[in-house]
Protein backbone atom coordinates (compact mmCIF):
# COMPACT_ATOMS: atom_id res chain seq x y z
CA UNK A 1 0.00 0.00 0.00
CA UNK A 2 1.32 3.37 -0.94
CA UNK A 3 1.34 6.39 1.20
CA UNK A 4 -1.62 8.75 1.00
CA UNK A 5 -1.30 12.01 -0.85
CA UNK A 6 -1.76 15.14 1.21
CA UNK A 7 -2.16 18.75 0.15
CA UNK A 8 -1.29 21.78 2.19
CA UNK A 9 -4.30 23.98 2.89
CA UNK A 10 -4.22 27.45 4.39
CA UNK A 11 -6.67 27.26 7.25
CA UNK A 12 -5.77 29.80 9.95
CA UNK A 13 -5.07 33.24 8.54
CA UNK A 14 -2.58 35.50 10.26
CA UNK A 15 -5.20 37.55 12.21
CA UNK A 16 -6.70 34.32 13.56
CA UNK A 17 -3.30 33.09 14.72
CA UNK A 18 -2.42 36.46 16.28
CA UNK A 19 -5.79 36.46 18.03
CA UNK A 20 -5.21 32.95 19.33
CA UNK A 21 -1.84 33.66 20.90
CA UNK A 22 -2.79 37.03 22.35
CA UNK A 23 -5.82 35.29 23.81
CA UNK A 24 -3.61 32.56 25.30
CA UNK A 25 -1.35 35.14 26.86
CA UNK A 26 -4.22 37.24 28.20
CA UNK A 27 -6.08 34.30 29.73
CA UNK A 28 -2.91 33.06 31.39
CA UNK A 29 -2.04 36.47 32.81
CA UNK A 30 -5.64 37.18 33.83
CA UNK A 31 -6.05 33.84 35.59
CA UNK A 32 -2.70 34.13 37.38
CA UNK A 33 -3.20 37.73 38.52
CA UNK A 34 -6.86 36.95 39.27
CA UNK A 35 -5.90 34.22 41.70
CA UNK A 36 -3.33 36.50 43.32
CA UNK A 37 -5.99 39.19 43.75
CA UNK A 38 -8.43 36.66 45.19
CA UNK A 39 -5.94 35.25 47.66
CA UNK A 40 -2.81 37.38 47.88
CA UNK A 41 0.40 35.78 49.18
CA UNK A 42 1.49 36.56 52.71
CA UNK A 43 4.27 39.12 52.65
CA UNK A 44 6.49 40.22 55.45
CA UNK A 45 8.10 43.52 54.72
CA UNK A 46 9.95 46.16 56.66
CA UNK A 47 9.17 48.78 54.09
CA UNK A 48 6.55 51.43 54.51
CA UNK A 49 3.32 50.87 52.60
CA UNK A 50 3.88 54.11 50.74
CA UNK A 51 7.12 52.75 49.26
CA UNK A 52 5.57 49.69 47.64
CA UNK A 53 2.77 49.23 45.17
CA UNK A 54 2.96 45.47 44.71
CA UNK A 55 -0.70 44.59 44.94
CA UNK A 56 -1.61 47.72 43.01
CA UNK A 57 0.75 46.57 40.24
CA UNK A 58 -0.83 43.11 40.15
CA UNK A 59 -4.23 44.72 39.84
CA UNK A 60 -2.94 47.05 37.14
CA UNK A 61 -1.65 44.10 35.12
CA UNK A 62 -5.00 42.37 35.56
CA UNK A 63 -6.91 45.41 34.31
CA UNK A 64 -4.51 46.09 31.43
CA UNK A 65 -4.67 42.44 30.33
CA UNK A 66 -8.46 42.61 30.57
CA UNK A 67 -8.55 45.54 28.15
CA UNK A 68 -6.27 43.70 25.71
CA UNK A 69 -8.39 40.56 26.06
CA UNK A 70 -11.53 42.60 25.36
CA UNK A 71 -10.23 44.46 22.29
CA UNK A 72 -8.64 41.28 20.96
CA UNK A 73 -12.06 39.69 21.18
CA UNK A 74 -13.64 42.63 19.31
CA UNK A 75 -11.07 42.26 16.50
CA UNK A 76 -11.78 38.53 16.30
CA UNK A 77 -15.50 39.28 16.01
CA UNK A 78 -14.71 41.62 13.13
CA UNK A 79 -12.66 38.89 11.50
CA UNK A 80 -15.60 36.49 11.90
CA UNK A 81 -17.28 38.54 9.19
CA UNK A 82 -14.30 39.18 6.92
CA UNK A 83 -12.01 36.19 7.34
CA UNK A 84 -12.04 32.92 5.44
CA UNK A 85 -14.67 30.20 5.81
CA UNK A 86 -12.88 28.59 8.74
CA UNK A 87 -12.83 31.86 10.65
CA UNK A 88 -16.40 32.77 9.76
CA UNK A 89 -18.98 33.14 12.54
CA UNK A 90 -21.08 30.41 10.92
CA UNK A 91 -18.34 27.88 11.66
CA UNK A 92 -18.99 28.40 15.37
CA UNK A 93 -22.70 27.62 15.23
CA UNK A 94 -22.70 23.90 14.37
CA UNK A 95 -26.46 23.48 14.21
CA UNK A 96 -27.07 22.67 10.56
CA UNK A 97 -27.86 19.06 9.60
CA UNK A 98 -24.40 18.34 8.26
CA UNK A 99 -22.66 19.89 11.20
CA UNK A 100 -24.86 18.00 13.63
CA UNK A 101 -23.94 14.81 11.83
CA UNK A 102 -20.29 15.73 12.20
CA UNK A 103 -20.88 16.38 15.88
CA UNK A 104 -22.13 12.83 16.49
CA UNK A 105 -19.31 11.43 14.38
CA UNK A 106 -16.63 13.22 16.40
CA UNK A 107 -18.36 12.24 19.62
CA UNK A 108 -18.35 8.57 18.61
CA UNK A 109 -14.96 8.29 16.99
CA UNK A 110 -12.79 10.77 18.88
CA UNK A 111 -14.41 11.14 22.26
CA UNK A 112 -15.84 7.66 22.81
CA UNK A 113 -13.02 6.11 20.75
CA UNK A 114 -15.09 3.79 18.61
CA UNK A 115 -13.60 2.60 15.32
CA UNK A 116 -15.40 3.21 12.07
CA UNK A 117 -15.80 0.38 9.62
CA UNK A 118 -15.44 2.41 6.48
CA UNK A 119 -13.30 5.51 6.62
CA UNK A 120 -15.05 8.41 4.94
CA UNK A 121 -12.77 11.37 4.20
CA UNK A 122 -15.80 13.64 4.32
CA UNK A 123 -15.91 13.12 8.04
CA UNK A 124 -12.53 14.73 8.51
CA UNK A 125 -12.98 18.41 9.23
CA UNK A 126 -10.55 20.89 7.76
CA UNK A 127 -11.26 23.79 10.10
CA UNK A 128 -12.97 23.17 13.43
CA UNK A 129 -14.95 20.01 13.84
CA UNK A 130 -18.44 20.50 15.26
CA UNK A 131 -17.53 19.50 18.83
CA UNK A 132 -14.62 21.93 18.83
CA UNK A 133 -16.85 24.64 17.34
CA UNK A 134 -19.30 24.16 20.19
CA UNK A 135 -16.50 24.38 22.76
CA UNK A 136 -15.35 27.69 21.26
CA UNK A 137 -18.90 28.97 21.41
CA UNK A 138 -18.97 28.02 25.09
CA UNK A 139 -15.62 29.74 25.60
CA UNK A 140 -16.96 32.87 23.91
CA UNK A 141 -19.96 32.91 26.25
CA UNK A 142 -17.61 32.38 29.19
CA UNK A 143 -15.51 35.30 27.94
CA UNK A 144 -18.63 37.45 27.77
CA UNK A 145 -19.47 36.52 31.37
CA UNK A 146 -15.96 37.64 32.41
CA UNK A 147 -16.20 40.85 30.39
CA UNK A 148 -19.57 41.79 31.84
CA UNK A 149 -18.80 40.89 35.46
CA UNK A 150 -15.23 42.20 35.24
CA UNK A 151 -16.09 45.58 33.78
CA UNK A 152 -19.15 45.69 36.05
CA UNK A 153 -16.89 45.46 39.10
CA UNK A 154 -14.38 47.84 37.55
CA UNK A 155 -16.94 50.47 36.53
CA UNK A 156 -17.09 52.05 40.00
CA UNK A 157 -13.35 52.83 39.82
CA UNK A 158 -13.26 54.57 36.51
CA UNK A 159 -14.34 57.65 34.68
CA UNK A 160 -14.05 56.21 31.21
CA UNK A 161 -17.29 55.61 29.33
CA UNK A 162 -16.38 52.12 28.10
CA UNK A 163 -16.28 50.30 31.45
CA UNK A 164 -19.10 52.61 32.59
CA UNK A 165 -21.28 50.89 30.00
CA UNK A 166 -21.31 47.88 32.34
CA UNK A 167 -22.41 49.74 35.49
CA UNK A 168 -25.84 48.09 35.33
CA UNK A 169 -24.40 44.60 35.87
CA UNK A 170 -23.84 45.03 39.62
CA UNK A 171 -27.38 46.18 40.53
CA UNK A 172 -28.80 43.47 38.26
CA UNK A 173 -26.99 40.78 40.24
CA UNK A 174 -27.69 42.43 43.60
CA UNK A 175 -24.24 43.61 44.62
CA UNK A 176 -20.49 43.41 44.17
CA UNK A 177 -20.24 40.26 46.24
CA UNK A 178 -22.17 37.96 43.94
CA UNK A 179 -20.65 39.54 40.82
CA UNK A 180 -17.18 38.89 42.20
CA UNK A 181 -18.11 35.29 43.04
CA UNK A 182 -19.30 34.68 39.47
CA UNK A 183 -16.18 36.35 38.08
CA UNK A 184 -13.99 34.16 40.27
CA UNK A 185 -15.82 30.88 39.61
CA UNK A 186 -15.91 31.43 35.83
CA UNK A 187 -12.10 31.50 35.79
CA UNK A 188 -12.20 27.77 36.45
CA UNK A 189 -14.20 27.39 33.25
CA UNK A 190 -11.19 28.73 31.32
CA UNK A 191 -8.87 26.35 33.12
CA UNK A 192 -11.04 23.33 32.35
CA UNK A 193 -11.40 24.47 28.75
CA UNK A 194 -7.64 24.84 28.36
CA UNK A 195 -6.98 21.34 29.71
CA UNK A 196 -9.42 19.71 27.31
CA UNK A 197 -8.54 21.96 24.37
CA UNK A 198 -4.79 21.33 24.55
CA UNK A 199 -5.28 17.61 25.06
CA UNK A 200 -7.60 17.23 22.08
CA UNK A 201 -5.31 19.25 19.81
CA UNK A 202 -2.45 16.91 20.71
CA UNK A 203 -4.73 13.90 20.31
CA UNK A 204 -5.76 14.90 16.77
CA UNK A 205 -2.22 15.70 15.71
CA UNK A 206 -0.94 12.41 17.13
CA UNK A 207 -3.66 10.25 15.59
CA UNK A 208 -4.24 11.99 12.27
CA UNK A 209 -0.82 13.52 11.61
CA UNK A 210 -2.22 16.48 9.75
CA UNK A 211 -0.31 19.21 11.53
CA UNK A 212 -3.03 20.15 13.98
CA UNK A 213 -0.58 21.64 16.50
CA UNK A 214 1.65 23.49 14.04
CA UNK A 215 -1.35 24.86 12.14
CA UNK A 216 -1.76 27.51 14.85
CA UNK A 217 1.79 28.67 14.13
CA UNK A 218 2.05 28.48 10.35
CA UNK A 219 -1.61 28.40 9.44
CA UNK A 220 -1.45 25.24 7.32
CA UNK A 221 -3.06 21.86 7.75
CA UNK A 222 -2.63 18.77 5.58
CA UNK A 223 -5.66 17.39 3.85
CA UNK A 224 -6.06 14.23 1.77
CA UNK A 225 -6.28 14.90 -1.94
CA UNK A 226 -9.67 13.19 -2.24
CA UNK A 227 -11.03 15.43 0.48
CA UNK A 228 -10.23 18.53 -1.53
CA UNK A 229 -11.71 17.14 -4.73
CA UNK A 230 -15.01 17.01 -2.96
CA UNK A 231 -16.32 20.54 -3.21
CA UNK A 232 -18.18 20.63 0.06
CA UNK A 233 -15.31 20.59 2.50
CA UNK A 234 -17.63 22.20 4.89
CA UNK A 235 -20.98 23.46 3.83
CA UNK A 236 -19.94 27.06 4.27
CA UNK A 237 -19.56 29.01 1.13
CA UNK A 238 -16.91 31.68 0.92
CA UNK A 239 -18.44 35.02 1.71
CA UNK A 240 -19.45 36.81 -1.45
CA UNK A 241 -19.29 40.52 -1.79
CA UNK A 242 -22.20 42.24 -3.50
CA UNK A 243 -20.14 43.28 -6.49
CA UNK A 244 -18.96 39.76 -7.34
CA UNK A 245 -21.84 38.28 -9.37
CA UNK A 246 -21.87 41.34 -11.62
CA UNK A 247 -18.17 40.92 -12.31
CA UNK A 248 -18.73 37.30 -13.15
CA UNK A 249 -21.44 38.13 -15.65
CA UNK A 250 -19.19 40.69 -17.23
CA UNK A 251 -16.42 38.08 -17.49
CA UNK B 1 -56.15 66.91 71.52
CA UNK B 2 -52.99 66.80 73.50
CA UNK B 3 -50.86 65.18 70.85
CA UNK B 4 -51.80 67.63 68.13
CA UNK B 5 -48.75 69.65 67.21
CA UNK B 6 -48.22 73.19 66.03
CA UNK B 7 -47.98 72.73 62.33
CA UNK B 8 -47.49 76.23 61.01
CA UNK B 9 -43.99 76.61 62.34
CA UNK B 10 -40.83 76.67 60.30
CA UNK B 11 -37.83 74.53 61.09
CA UNK B 12 -35.91 77.60 62.19
CA UNK B 13 -38.66 78.79 64.50
CA UNK B 14 -38.85 75.47 66.20
CA UNK B 15 -35.08 75.29 66.61
CA UNK B 16 -35.01 78.73 68.21
CA UNK B 17 -37.99 77.86 70.40
CA UNK B 18 -36.07 74.80 71.49
CA UNK B 19 -33.42 77.09 72.98
CA UNK B 20 -30.71 77.07 70.32
CA UNK B 21 -29.11 80.33 69.26
CA UNK B 22 -28.96 81.50 65.68
CA UNK B 23 -25.25 80.79 65.80
CA UNK B 24 -26.00 77.15 66.65
CA UNK B 25 -28.43 77.05 63.80
CA UNK B 26 -25.90 78.41 61.29
CA UNK B 27 -23.32 75.93 62.53
CA UNK B 28 -25.79 73.16 61.93
CA UNK B 29 -26.56 74.42 58.42
CA UNK B 30 -22.83 74.49 57.62
CA UNK B 31 -22.23 71.08 59.11
CA UNK B 32 -25.08 69.34 57.36
CA UNK B 33 -24.26 71.01 54.02
CA UNK B 34 -20.76 69.60 54.28
CA UNK B 35 -22.09 66.11 54.92
CA UNK B 36 -24.45 66.41 51.98
CA UNK B 37 -21.45 67.16 49.82
CA UNK B 38 -22.60 70.66 48.94
CA UNK B 39 -20.42 73.65 48.17
CA UNK B 40 -19.92 76.31 50.81
CA UNK B 41 -21.99 78.69 48.72
CA UNK B 42 -24.97 76.42 49.30
CA UNK B 43 -24.94 76.85 53.08
CA UNK B 44 -27.07 79.98 52.65
CA UNK B 45 -29.67 78.03 50.74
CA UNK B 46 -29.80 75.32 53.36
CA UNK B 47 -30.23 77.93 56.11
CA UNK B 48 -32.84 79.83 54.11
CA UNK B 49 -34.83 76.69 53.39
CA UNK B 50 -34.87 75.74 57.04
CA UNK B 51 -35.94 79.28 57.93
CA UNK B 52 -38.78 79.51 55.48
CA UNK B 53 -40.05 75.95 55.09
CA UNK B 54 -42.90 74.74 57.20
CA UNK B 55 -42.33 71.35 58.65
CA UNK B 56 -42.91 68.33 56.48
CA UNK B 57 -45.09 65.86 58.30
CA UNK B 58 -43.37 62.53 58.78
CA UNK B 59 -44.79 59.16 59.63
CA UNK B 60 -42.11 56.76 60.79
CA UNK B 61 -43.20 53.15 60.68
CA UNK B 62 -41.47 50.31 62.49
CA UNK B 63 -41.93 46.79 61.19
CA UNK B 64 -39.47 43.87 61.41
CA UNK B 65 -36.51 45.74 62.82
CA UNK B 66 -34.36 46.24 65.90
CA UNK B 67 -34.66 50.04 66.10
CA UNK B 68 -30.93 50.41 65.50
CA UNK B 69 -31.72 52.90 62.73
CA UNK B 70 -33.58 55.14 65.19
CA UNK B 71 -30.77 54.65 67.70
CA UNK B 72 -28.20 55.63 65.13
CA UNK B 73 -30.22 58.68 64.20
CA UNK B 74 -30.70 60.08 67.71
CA UNK B 75 -27.01 59.60 68.38
CA UNK B 76 -25.84 61.53 65.38
CA UNK B 77 -23.09 64.05 65.83
CA UNK B 78 -24.98 67.32 66.14
CA UNK B 79 -27.80 67.65 68.70
CA UNK B 80 -29.96 69.60 66.28
CA UNK B 81 -30.03 66.59 63.98
CA UNK B 82 -32.13 64.57 66.35
CA UNK B 83 -33.98 67.57 67.65
CA UNK B 84 -34.89 68.87 64.26
CA UNK B 85 -36.07 65.60 62.85
CA UNK B 86 -37.28 63.52 65.72
CA UNK B 87 -38.39 65.74 68.52
CA UNK B 88 -39.49 69.11 67.33
CA UNK B 89 -40.36 69.03 63.78
CA UNK B 90 -41.43 66.10 61.94
CA UNK B 91 -42.67 63.08 63.67
CA UNK B 92 -46.37 62.68 63.78
CA UNK B 93 -46.01 59.01 64.44
CA UNK B 94 -43.21 56.79 65.60
CA UNK B 95 -43.78 53.90 67.94
CA UNK B 96 -40.53 54.25 69.80
CA UNK B 97 -40.31 57.93 70.59
CA UNK B 98 -43.77 59.44 70.56
CA UNK B 99 -45.47 60.40 73.81
CA UNK B 100 -48.86 59.11 72.82
CA UNK B 101 -49.62 55.44 72.80
CA UNK B 102 -52.36 52.98 71.93
CA UNK B 103 -55.46 54.43 70.33
CA UNK B 104 -54.16 57.97 70.67
CA UNK B 105 -51.07 57.14 68.66
CA UNK B 106 -53.05 55.49 65.90
CA UNK B 107 -55.45 58.42 65.86
CA UNK B 108 -52.56 60.84 65.46
CA UNK B 109 -51.27 58.86 62.50
CA UNK B 110 -54.62 58.79 60.80
CA UNK B 111 -55.11 62.48 61.38
CA UNK B 112 -51.80 63.19 59.67
CA UNK B 113 -52.54 60.83 56.81
CA UNK B 114 -55.84 62.54 56.12
CA UNK B 115 -54.78 66.11 56.69
CA UNK B 116 -51.55 65.91 54.71
CA UNK B 117 -52.49 63.43 52.05
CA UNK B 118 -49.87 63.49 49.32
CA UNK B 119 -47.55 65.68 51.40
CA UNK B 120 -46.12 63.62 54.20
CA UNK B 121 -42.94 61.60 54.07
CA UNK B 122 -43.19 57.97 55.03
CA UNK B 123 -40.10 56.63 56.75
CA UNK B 124 -40.02 52.87 57.01
CA UNK B 125 -37.73 51.06 59.38
CA UNK B 126 -37.83 47.30 58.96
CA UNK B 127 -38.98 44.76 56.44
CA UNK B 128 -42.48 43.46 55.93
CA UNK B 129 -43.26 39.74 56.45
CA UNK B 130 -45.48 38.39 53.72
CA UNK B 131 -45.49 34.79 54.93
CA UNK B 132 -48.47 33.33 56.80
CA UNK B 133 -50.70 36.19 55.72
CA UNK B 134 -48.43 38.76 57.35
CA UNK B 135 -49.08 37.44 60.86
CA UNK B 136 -45.44 37.65 61.91
CA UNK B 137 -45.58 41.39 62.42
CA UNK B 138 -48.77 43.07 63.60
CA UNK B 139 -49.23 46.52 65.06
CA UNK B 140 -52.52 47.70 66.55
CA UNK B 141 -54.08 44.46 65.40
CA UNK B 142 -53.19 44.90 61.74
CA UNK B 143 -50.48 43.31 59.65
CA UNK B 144 -47.40 45.25 58.61
CA UNK B 145 -48.25 44.85 54.94
CA UNK B 146 -51.70 46.27 55.50
CA UNK B 147 -50.29 49.23 57.42
CA UNK B 148 -47.58 49.88 54.86
CA UNK B 149 -50.02 49.91 51.95
CA UNK B 150 -52.26 52.30 53.84
CA UNK B 151 -49.46 54.65 54.87
CA UNK B 152 -47.79 54.58 51.44
CA UNK B 153 -51.03 55.51 49.69
CA UNK B 154 -50.88 59.20 50.62
CA UNK B 155 -47.11 59.55 50.99
CA UNK B 156 -45.15 62.01 48.90
CA UNK B 157 -42.06 59.86 49.09
CA UNK B 158 -40.80 56.91 51.07
CA UNK B 159 -37.49 56.65 52.84
CA UNK B 160 -36.47 53.04 53.45
CA UNK B 161 -34.23 53.25 56.53
CA UNK B 162 -31.65 50.56 56.99
CA UNK B 163 -30.91 47.23 55.40
CA UNK B 164 -34.20 45.71 56.65
CA UNK B 165 -36.30 48.07 54.58
CA UNK B 166 -33.83 48.05 51.66
CA UNK B 167 -32.98 44.37 51.31
CA UNK B 168 -34.44 42.42 54.21
CA UNK B 169 -31.28 42.18 56.32
CA UNK B 170 -30.96 39.33 58.84
CA UNK B 171 -34.59 38.29 58.92
CA UNK B 172 -34.53 37.79 55.13
CA UNK B 173 -31.44 35.56 55.39
CA UNK B 174 -31.84 31.98 54.25
CA UNK B 175 -34.32 30.35 54.74
CA UNK B 176 -36.26 33.55 55.43
CA UNK B 177 -39.01 31.87 57.46
CA UNK B 178 -41.27 34.92 57.66
CA UNK B 179 -40.77 35.88 54.01
CA UNK B 180 -39.35 39.21 55.12
CA UNK B 181 -39.65 41.52 52.13
CA UNK B 182 -38.01 44.88 51.49
CA UNK B 183 -40.22 47.90 50.85
CA UNK B 184 -39.43 48.40 47.16
CA UNK B 185 -40.81 44.95 46.37
CA UNK B 186 -44.18 45.88 47.85
CA UNK B 187 -44.59 49.54 46.95
CA UNK B 188 -44.01 50.21 43.27
CA UNK B 189 -45.72 53.51 42.61
CA UNK B 190 -43.89 55.87 44.99
CA UNK B 191 -40.39 57.30 44.89
CA UNK B 192 -38.29 55.33 47.37
CA UNK B 193 -34.97 56.44 48.80
CA UNK B 194 -32.98 53.48 50.02
CA UNK B 195 -30.66 54.15 52.93
CA UNK B 196 -29.09 50.73 53.56
CA UNK B 197 -26.81 49.89 56.45
CA UNK B 198 -27.26 48.09 59.72
CA UNK B 199 -27.79 50.75 60.86
CA UNK B 200 -27.19 53.58 58.40
CA UNK B 201 -24.94 56.38 59.64
CA UNK B 202 -26.93 59.01 61.58
CA UNK B 203 -25.43 61.90 59.62
CA UNK B 204 -26.39 60.22 56.37
CA UNK B 205 -29.98 59.89 57.58
CA UNK B 206 -30.08 63.55 58.65
CA UNK B 207 -28.44 64.65 55.40
CA UNK B 208 -31.15 62.99 53.36
CA UNK B 209 -33.97 64.59 55.35
CA UNK B 210 -32.35 68.03 55.15
CA UNK B 211 -31.88 67.52 51.42
CA UNK B 212 -35.60 66.89 51.04
CA UNK B 213 -36.40 70.02 53.05
CA UNK B 214 -33.85 72.23 51.32
CA UNK B 215 -34.44 71.33 47.72
CA UNK B 216 -37.94 69.90 47.94
CA UNK B 217 -36.93 66.94 45.83
CA UNK B 218 -35.20 63.62 46.19
CA UNK B 219 -31.42 63.56 46.34
CA UNK B 220 -29.68 62.12 43.30
CA UNK B 221 -29.97 58.34 43.47
CA UNK B 222 -27.81 55.62 41.97
CA UNK B 223 -29.25 52.71 40.03
CA UNK B 224 -29.99 50.81 43.23
CA UNK B 225 -31.98 53.76 44.59
CA UNK B 226 -29.37 54.91 47.11
CA UNK B 227 -28.36 58.58 47.45
CA UNK B 228 -25.18 59.07 45.46
CA UNK B 229 -23.79 61.57 47.92
CA UNK B 230 -23.35 58.79 50.49
CA UNK B 231 -23.30 55.51 48.59
CA UNK B 232 -21.29 56.26 45.44
CA UNK B 233 -18.01 54.92 46.79
CA UNK B 234 -16.87 51.68 48.30
CA UNK B 235 -15.74 51.69 51.91
CA UNK B 236 -12.49 50.40 50.41
CA UNK B 237 -12.04 53.54 48.31
CA UNK B 238 -12.04 55.81 51.34
CA UNK B 239 -10.34 53.41 53.74
CA UNK B 240 -7.26 54.77 55.50
CA UNK B 241 -5.70 51.27 55.27
CA UNK B 242 -5.86 51.35 51.48
CA UNK B 243 -2.10 51.96 51.07
CA UNK B 244 -1.45 48.59 52.76
CA UNK B 245 -3.81 46.96 50.29
CA UNK B 246 -2.04 48.52 47.33
CA UNK B 247 1.32 47.50 48.78
CA UNK B 248 0.13 43.92 49.22
CA UNK B 249 0.52 44.02 53.01
CA UNK B 250 -2.26 42.08 54.69
CA UNK B 251 -3.11 40.85 58.16
CA UNK B 252 -3.22 37.06 57.98
CA UNK B 253 -5.00 36.61 61.30
CA UNK B 254 -6.45 39.05 63.79
CA UNK B 255 -3.61 38.54 66.26
CA UNK B 256 -0.52 38.52 64.06
CA UNK B 257 2.11 41.21 63.81
CA UNK B 258 0.61 42.46 60.56
CA UNK B 259 -2.71 43.11 62.27
CA UNK B 260 -0.85 45.00 65.01
CA UNK B 261 0.86 47.10 62.36
CA UNK B 262 -2.56 48.04 61.06
CA UNK B 263 -2.28 46.26 57.73
CA UNK B 264 -5.22 45.77 55.38
CA UNK B 265 -7.89 43.31 56.59
CA UNK B 266 -8.68 42.04 53.09
CA UNK B 267 -7.56 38.47 53.80
CA UNK B 268 -9.48 38.17 57.04
CA UNK B 269 -12.71 38.79 55.19
CA UNK B 270 -13.10 42.57 55.04
CA UNK B 271 -16.01 43.38 52.74
CA UNK B 272 -14.86 46.97 52.20
CA UNK B 273 -13.99 46.32 48.54
CA UNK B 274 -17.58 45.22 47.86
CA UNK B 275 -19.53 47.59 50.07
CA UNK B 276 -20.88 51.00 49.15
CA UNK B 277 -21.12 53.32 52.14
CA UNK B 278 -19.58 56.40 53.78
CA UNK B 279 -18.06 54.72 56.83
CA UNK B 280 -14.53 55.64 55.76
CA UNK B 281 -15.30 59.35 55.50
CA UNK B 282 -18.16 60.23 57.89
CA UNK B 283 -17.33 57.44 60.37
CA UNK B 284 -19.35 56.64 63.48
CA UNK B 285 -20.00 57.98 66.96
CA UNK B 286 -19.24 61.60 66.20
CA UNK B 287 -16.52 60.68 63.76
CA UNK B 288 -14.57 58.74 66.37
CA UNK B 289 -14.00 55.52 64.45
CA UNK B 290 -15.45 52.89 62.16
CA UNK B 291 -15.11 49.10 62.11
CA UNK B 292 -11.89 48.91 60.09
CA UNK B 293 -10.27 51.58 62.24
CA UNK B 294 -11.11 49.42 65.26
CA UNK B 295 -9.32 46.47 63.68
CA UNK B 296 -12.36 44.58 62.46
CA UNK B 297 -13.13 44.06 58.79
CA UNK B 298 -16.21 45.55 57.21
CA UNK B 299 -19.06 43.00 57.18
CA UNK B 300 -20.80 44.70 54.27
CA UNK B 301 -23.95 45.52 56.24
CA UNK B 302 -25.24 47.91 53.62
CA UNK B 303 -25.08 45.31 50.83
CA UNK B 304 -27.83 42.99 49.76
CA UNK B 305 -27.79 39.50 51.32
CA UNK B 306 -24.80 40.28 53.49
CA UNK B 307 -25.87 37.63 55.99
CA UNK B 308 -25.92 34.96 53.33
CA UNK B 309 -22.63 35.93 51.71
CA UNK B 310 -20.59 33.43 53.67
CA UNK B 311 -18.61 33.78 56.90
CA UNK B 312 -17.57 37.33 57.73
CA UNK B 313 -13.96 36.32 58.40
CA UNK B 314 -13.16 34.59 55.13
CA UNK B 315 -12.10 36.13 51.92
CA UNK B 316 -13.11 33.22 49.69
CA UNK B 317 -16.51 31.97 50.61
CA UNK B 318 -18.62 29.04 49.58
CA UNK B 319 -20.76 28.80 46.52
CA UNK B 320 -24.48 28.53 47.12
CA UNK B 321 -25.71 25.00 46.53
CA UNK B 322 -22.33 23.32 46.98
CA UNK B 323 -22.24 23.07 50.75
CA UNK B 324 -20.57 25.24 53.33
CA UNK B 325 -17.03 23.88 53.06
CA UNK B 326 -16.67 24.09 49.30
CA UNK B 327 -15.39 27.34 47.89
CA UNK B 328 -15.26 28.04 44.17
CA UNK B 329 -11.61 27.04 44.29
CA UNK B 330 -12.26 23.68 45.94
CA UNK B 331 -14.83 22.85 43.30
CA UNK B 332 -12.51 24.12 40.57
CA UNK B 333 -9.59 22.05 41.81
CA UNK B 334 -11.69 18.89 42.05
CA UNK B 335 -13.13 19.50 38.58
CA UNK B 336 -9.67 20.13 37.12
CA UNK B 337 -8.38 16.95 38.77
CA UNK B 338 -11.28 14.90 37.46
CA UNK B 339 -10.83 16.33 33.95
CA UNK B 340 -7.06 15.73 33.99
CA UNK B 341 -7.61 12.16 35.17
CA UNK B 342 -10.26 11.64 32.53
CA UNK B 343 -7.92 12.91 29.84
CA UNK B 344 -5.15 10.55 30.98
CA UNK B 345 -7.58 7.61 30.83
CA UNK B 346 -8.74 8.81 27.42
CA UNK B 347 -5.16 8.91 26.15
CA UNK B 348 -4.54 5.33 27.28
CA UNK B 349 -7.86 4.13 25.89
CA UNK B 350 -7.14 5.88 22.59
CA UNK B 351 -3.82 4.04 22.28
CA UNK B 352 -5.60 0.75 22.69
CA UNK B 353 -8.67 1.42 20.62
CA UNK B 354 -6.88 3.12 17.73
CA UNK B 355 -3.86 0.79 17.69
CA UNK B 356 -4.68 -0.58 14.24
CA UNK B 357 -4.99 2.92 12.76
CA UNK B 358 -1.76 3.95 14.44
CA UNK B 359 0.12 0.86 13.27
CA UNK B 360 -1.13 1.50 9.78
CA UNK B 361 0.07 5.08 9.69
CA UNK B 362 3.43 4.10 11.22
CA UNK B 363 3.81 1.39 8.59
CA UNK B 364 2.89 3.72 5.74
CA UNK B 365 5.22 6.39 7.14
CA UNK B 366 8.10 3.93 7.28
CA UNK B 367 7.26 2.81 3.77
CA UNK B 368 7.58 6.32 2.45
CA UNK B 369 10.84 6.70 4.33
CA UNK B 370 12.26 3.72 2.39
CA UNK B 371 11.49 5.39 -0.91
CA UNK B 372 13.15 8.58 0.21
CA UNK B 373 16.12 9.44 -1.99
CA UNK B 374 18.99 11.66 -1.00
Interface residues (C-beta under 8 A of the other chain):
Chain A: X1 X2 X3 X4 X38 X39 X40 X41 X42 X43 X44 X45 X47 X49 X50 X51 X52 X53 X54 X55 X56 X58 X111 X113 X114 X115 X156 X157 X167 X168 X171 X174 X175 X176 X177 X178 X180 X181 X184 X185 X187 X188 X191 X192 X195 X196 X199 X203 X207 X209
Chain B: X222 X223 X224 X233 X234 X237 X243 X244 X245 X246 X247 X248 X249 X250 X252 X258 X266 X267 X271 X273 X274 X275 X276 X300 X303 X304 X305 X306 X309 X315 X316 X317 X319 X328 X329 X331 X332 X335 X336 X339 X340 X343 X346 X347 X349 X350 X353 X354 X356 X357 X358 X361 X364 X365 X367 X368
